[in-house]
């Protein structure tokens, strides 16, 4: 089974029917057969992103229902992960990662595939490296 990491942009594309990658994200959510991992940090970033959007109302139900999908694992936020993410972010000024990505890279065993949609609107499924 393939483990994949879902970042904020993937969830935005899934929730927003106006997103250029919405159909691709819906297809992945409906048909992906592996395990999808994300972190509480990603979900916080999603909530922040949606806070001033027209689809803000979708956030609470989505986050409440996500753990009921057996394909999903949500890594809880903890102080150690927070500090490791901060240290990694500080050590890699050459990267333009969001904080939630830094915290993902700092997890003890991150998945090898990442599901994300770049700002350009192009689907990006790539190997995890840092």
Backbone bond lengths (Angstrom), bond angles and torsions (degrees), N, CA, C in turn:
res aa  C-N    CA-C-N  psi(-1)  N-CA   C-N-CA  omega(-1)  CA-C   N-CA-C  phi
1 X - - - 1.448 - - 1.531 108.44 -
2 X 1.319 116.19 136.84 1.453 121.92 179.78 1.522 110.57 -86.69
3 X 1.314 116.37 131.35 1.457 121.67 172.27 1.513 108.04 -94.75
4 X 1.320 116.81 131.16 1.452 121.86 177.82 1.508 109.46 -128.49
5 X 1.323 116.09 149.41 1.453 121.48 179.58 1.518 109.02 -106.72
6 X 1.319 116.95 126.55 1.460 122.04 179.00 1.522 109.23 -98.57
7 X 1.329 115.83 122.72 1.462 121.43 178.22 1.523 109.45 -99.09
8 X 1.309 115.00 173.30 1.462 122.17 -174.64 1.523 112.87 -52.94
9 X 1.320 117.33 -45.53 1.465 120.18 -176.40 1.525 112.26 -61.83
10 X 1.317 117.33 -31.13 1.463 120.67 176.42 1.525 110.32 -64.26
11 X 1.336 116.58 -46.20 1.458 120.24 -179.44 1.529 111.48 -67.73
12 X 1.320 117.34 -36.91 1.467 120.38 176.50 1.522 109.81 -60.67
13 X 1.334 116.58 -46.09 1.467 120.20 179.38 1.526 110.73 -61.46
14 X 1.312 117.00 -39.14 1.464 120.67 -179.89 1.525 111.58 -65.27
15 X 1.321 117.08 -43.18 1.463 121.06 -174.60 1.524 114.16 -80.85
16 X 1.308 117.84 -26.73 1.461 121.19 -173.92 1.532 111.46 -99.45
17 X 1.325 116.89 110.49 1.462 120.40 179.49 1.525 111.70 -65.41
18 X 1.311 117.61 -18.23 1.469 120.90 178.81 1.526 112.35 -87.84
19 X 1.311 118.17 -7.36 1.463 120.99 -179.43 1.521 109.86 -70.68
20 X 1.315 116.49 139.18 1.468 121.63 -178.97 1.532 112.45 -59.09
21 X 1.321 117.48 -28.25 1.466 121.94 -178.53 1.526 113.39 -102.47
22 X 1.321 117.46 14.80 1.470 120.53 -176.44 1.526 112.24 -57.13
23 X 1.316 117.88 -49.36 1.468 120.33 -177.08 1.520 111.89 -62.52
24 X 1.324 116.97 -38.69 1.467 120.79 178.23 1.527 110.42 -65.64
25 X 1.335 116.22 -43.20 1.463 120.20 179.73 1.525 111.04 -64.83
26 X 1.317 117.47 -41.48 1.469 120.98 177.65 1.525 109.73 -62.38
27 X 1.323 116.28 -44.22 1.470 120.05 178.67 1.529 110.89 -59.60
28 X 1.329 117.24 -43.72 1.470 120.16 178.51 1.528 111.07 -63.92
29 X 1.328 116.65 -43.32 1.468 119.66 -179.39 1.528 110.80 -64.15
30 X 1.321 117.12 -34.41 1.461 120.07 -178.05 1.524 112.94 -81.82
31 X 1.330 117.76 -30.40 1.459 120.09 -169.29 1.525 116.27 -118.65
32 X 1.307 118.37 -9.11 1.461 120.26 -179.01 1.522 109.32 -66.67
33 X 1.324 116.64 130.19 1.461 120.62 -174.55 1.518 114.32 -102.53
34 X 1.314 117.47 -3.33 1.452 120.12 179.07 1.514 112.17 -90.36
35 X 1.303 114.33 -170.81 1.465 121.40 176.73 1.523 108.08 -91.74
36 X 1.320 117.17 135.31 1.460 122.70 179.09 1.519 107.77 -109.85
37 X 1.315 115.22 121.64 1.455 122.10 -177.91 1.521 108.49 -109.56
38 X 1.304 116.42 141.59 1.456 121.85 171.48 1.523 107.02 -146.50
39 X 1.306 116.99 178.51 1.462 120.24 179.16 1.521 109.90 -122.76
40 X 1.312 114.92 161.28 1.465 119.65 174.11 1.530 109.85 -59.59
41 X 1.339 116.93 -31.93 1.473 120.36 178.69 1.528 110.66 -62.01
42 X 1.319 117.53 -40.79 1.473 121.19 178.02 1.526 109.54 -63.44
43 X 1.324 117.18 -41.80 1.457 119.87 -179.05 1.524 111.65 -68.29
44 X 1.316 117.41 -34.30 1.464 120.35 174.05 1.525 109.79 -64.34
45 X 1.332 116.18 -44.74 1.458 120.12 178.40 1.537 110.30 -61.23
46 X 1.328 117.74 -39.35 1.456 121.75 176.84 1.530 110.41 -61.12
47 X 1.311 116.40 -46.93 1.471 120.11 178.11 1.516 112.16 -59.65
48 X 1.323 116.44 -42.12 1.465 120.11 177.80 1.522 110.75 -63.27
49 X 1.328 116.35 -43.09 1.459 121.26 -179.26 1.529 110.91 -62.64
50 X 1.324 116.52 -41.87 1.464 120.75 -176.32 1.524 113.72 -81.94
51 X 1.325 117.53 -11.37 1.465 121.58 -172.67 1.525 113.87 -53.07
52 X 1.306 117.60 -37.82 1.471 120.27 -177.63 1.519 111.82 -110.21
53 X 1.330 116.53 20.60 1.460 119.82 -178.07 1.532 110.52 -101.93
54 X 1.312 115.06 168.19 1.464 120.41 178.49 1.530 112.47 -72.88
55 X 1.330 117.78 -11.12 1.474 120.32 179.77 1.526 112.09 -109.12
56 X 1.319 116.46 19.91 1.462 121.82 178.68 1.526 111.10 -51.65
57 X 1.323 116.30 -38.25 1.470 121.08 -176.19 1.530 113.46 -63.39
58 X 1.328 118.72 -16.07 1.462 121.58 179.85 1.527 112.73 -80.71
59 X 1.322 117.24 -19.99 1.464 121.51 -170.75 1.533 113.43 -61.72
60 X 1.328 117.31 -53.83 1.468 120.11 -173.33 1.529 111.88 -59.41
61 X 1.323 117.36 -46.42 1.466 120.04 -179.69 1.525 110.90 -66.05
62 X 1.336 116.83 -39.56 1.464 120.06 179.98 1.524 111.05 -61.54
63 X 1.322 116.55 -48.15 1.474 120.73 -178.43 1.527 110.72 -68.33
64 X 1.305 117.31 -33.49 1.467 120.81 177.93 1.532 110.89 -69.01
65 X 1.342 117.40 -38.03 1.460 121.31 -176.27 1.528 114.05 -85.53
66 X 1.314 117.84 -23.20 1.465 121.49 -175.39 1.536 113.27 -53.79
67 X 1.331 119.27 -44.67 1.471 119.08 -179.42 1.529 114.16 -65.67
68 X 1.311 118.37 -14.05 1.465 120.35 179.10 1.524 111.96 -81.27
69 X 1.331 117.16 -12.54 1.464 121.46 177.00 1.524 107.25 -82.32
70 X 1.333 118.59 115.74 1.470 120.76 -175.01 1.524 114.03 -63.70
71 X 1.326 118.35 -15.28 1.468 120.31 178.21 1.523 112.31 -77.28
72 X 1.327 117.46 -17.10 1.457 121.16 -173.55 1.517 113.17 -95.65
73 X 1.321 113.92 139.69 1.461 121.43 167.98 1.516 106.42 -124.23
74 X 1.317 116.45 126.72 1.466 121.27 177.86 1.519 107.26 -109.84
75 X 1.323 115.62 114.40 1.460 120.75 179.04 1.517 107.95 -77.86
76 X 1.317 116.26 122.64 1.461 121.58 -178.08 1.523 110.97 -65.20
77 X 1.310 114.86 150.39 1.462 120.54 174.88 1.527 108.27 -79.25
78 X 1.308 116.12 133.92 1.460 119.08 174.18 1.524 109.29 -141.34
79 X 1.293 115.78 164.56 1.466 121.29 -175.52 1.528 112.27 -60.17
80 X 1.330 116.97 -41.82 1.463 119.85 -179.66 1.517 111.84 -61.95
81 X 1.321 116.18 -43.59 1.461 120.30 178.43 1.533 110.13 -64.57
82 X 1.329 116.32 -40.31 1.465 121.18 177.68 1.526 110.70 -58.99
83 X 1.333 116.12 -48.41 1.461 120.54 -179.21 1.524 111.98 -66.82
84 X 1.332 116.93 -39.33 1.469 120.16 177.58 1.526 110.83 -64.94
85 X 1.323 117.05 -40.43 1.461 120.94 176.75 1.512 111.87 -62.78
86 X 1.340 116.68 -42.03 1.470 120.91 177.76 1.531 110.71 -62.98
87 X 1.330 116.43 -43.43 1.467 120.54 179.90 1.526 110.71 -64.75
88 X 1.322 117.17 -42.60 1.459 120.31 178.84 1.521 111.07 -65.03
89 X 1.316 116.47 -42.94 1.462 121.11 178.45 1.529 110.11 -60.39
90 X 1.309 116.81 -42.56 1.463 121.81 179.12 1.523 111.62 -66.84
91 X 1.326 116.82 -36.81 1.471 121.59 -177.70 1.524 112.91 -77.09
92 X 1.318 118.63 -15.27 1.464 122.41 -176.06 1.526 112.01 -122.24
93 X 1.335 118.32 63.47 1.470 119.86 179.33 1.530 112.61 -65.46
94 X 1.332 116.62 -13.28 1.469 120.89 178.31 1.523 112.54 -76.39
95 X 1.325 117.33 -10.66 1.467 121.40 -177.99 1.523 110.48 -102.67
96 X 1.311 116.08 146.01 1.459 121.37 178.03 1.527 109.97 -106.53
97 X 1.341 116.41 36.77 1.453 121.23 179.41 1.519 110.38 -67.02
98 X 1.330 115.61 148.75 1.455 118.58 168.56 1.533 106.73 -74.56
99 X 1.309 116.84 165.16 1.456 118.79 179.02 1.526 110.80 -60.22
100 X 1.324 116.67 -38.26 1.475 117.94 -178.73 1.527 110.90 -63.15
101 X 1.329 118.39 -31.61 1.461 119.98 175.65 1.520 110.83 -70.52
102 X 1.318 117.79 -38.84 1.465 120.18 176.74 1.519 110.19 -60.84
103 X 1.324 116.95 -41.73 1.465 119.41 179.65 1.520 110.79 -67.97
104 X 1.332 117.14 -31.51 1.471 120.38 177.15 1.518 109.98 -65.72
105 X 1.330 116.52 -46.85 1.458 119.86 -179.91 1.524 111.31 -63.01
106 X 1.325 116.68 -24.75 1.461 120.96 -178.23 1.523 112.79 -85.71
107 X 1.334 118.85 -3.44 1.465 120.04 178.50 1.525 109.08 -67.73
108 X 1.309 115.56 156.01 1.462 119.64 -173.45 1.527 113.46 -64.29
109 X 1.314 118.26 -35.90 1.458 119.82 -179.82 1.528 109.77 -143.22
110 X 1.336 117.40 76.89 1.459 119.45 -177.38 1.522 111.88 -67.15
111 X 1.331 116.76 147.97 1.458 120.66 176.63 1.530 111.22 -61.90
112 X 1.294 116.59 160.69 1.459 120.79 -176.26 1.522 113.74 -88.99
113 X 1.314 118.55 -14.57 1.459 122.07 -179.60 1.521 108.48 -120.98
114 X 1.318 116.78 139.67 1.457 121.66 178.50 1.521 109.89 -117.25
115 X 1.335 116.39 131.91 1.455 121.51 174.70 1.515 107.49 -100.95
116 X 1.320 116.38 111.91 1.457 119.17 179.45 1.507 109.73 -147.30
117 X 1.299 114.90 161.32 1.452 121.71 174.63 1.510 106.58 -123.56
118 X 1.314 115.67 120.97 1.446 120.42 -177.50 1.519 110.38 -75.03
119 X 1.311 115.80 163.14 1.448 121.82 -179.66 1.524 111.29 -57.16
120 X 1.314 117.38 -27.94 1.460 121.30 179.62 1.517 112.02 -68.29
121 X 1.337 117.30 -12.45 1.450 120.62 -178.96 1.519 112.88 90.27
122 X 1.315 117.24 2.99 1.463 120.37 -179.70 1.525 108.48 -91.33
123 X 1.303 116.49 134.06 1.461 120.79 177.09 1.518 108.52 -65.27
124 X 1.309 116.44 134.53 1.453 121.12 -178.54 1.524 108.62 -130.25
125 X 1.284 116.92 106.13 1.454 122.69 174.50 1.515 106.11 -114.13
126 X 1.316 117.27 112.07 1.459 119.79 -171.70 1.510 112.23 -141.46
127 X 1.303 115.05 165.34 1.455 120.94 177.51 1.512 109.83 -73.37
128 X 1.299 115.31 145.08 1.449 121.77 178.40 1.510 109.37 -76.40
129 X 1.306 117.07 124.80 1.460 120.82 174.72 1.516 108.51 -149.03
130 X 1.317 115.61 150.56 1.468 119.68 177.80 1.501 111.32 -152.06
